[in-house]
C-alpha cells in the first residue's frame, strides 16, 4: 500500500513542521510511513493520508538510505476521520 502521506509534527524546539512521505502500511493500531526527516521517538503528530487523518505517536524511527521509516501508533483505535 503506497500512498502519499503528510506528517504534521513539532520539532524539539516546538516549531511546527510538515514532512511529506509515503504510507507503507496501515492497521487498526498504527501505520508505517517513509519520510525524509528524522522525527524523534515519542513525537506526537498528525498523519494525513487519502483515507483521512488521525493523531499518533512515533514509536520507532530508523534510517533507510536517505529516508526514515517511522513506526507510528495511533492515539485511538478508531478509523481515520475525514479531513
Secondary structure, DSSP 8 states (H G I E B T S, - for coil): --EEEEEEEE-TTS-EEEEEEEEEEE-SSEEEEEESS---TT-EEEEEETTEEEEEEEEEEEEETTEEEEEEEESSSS--B--
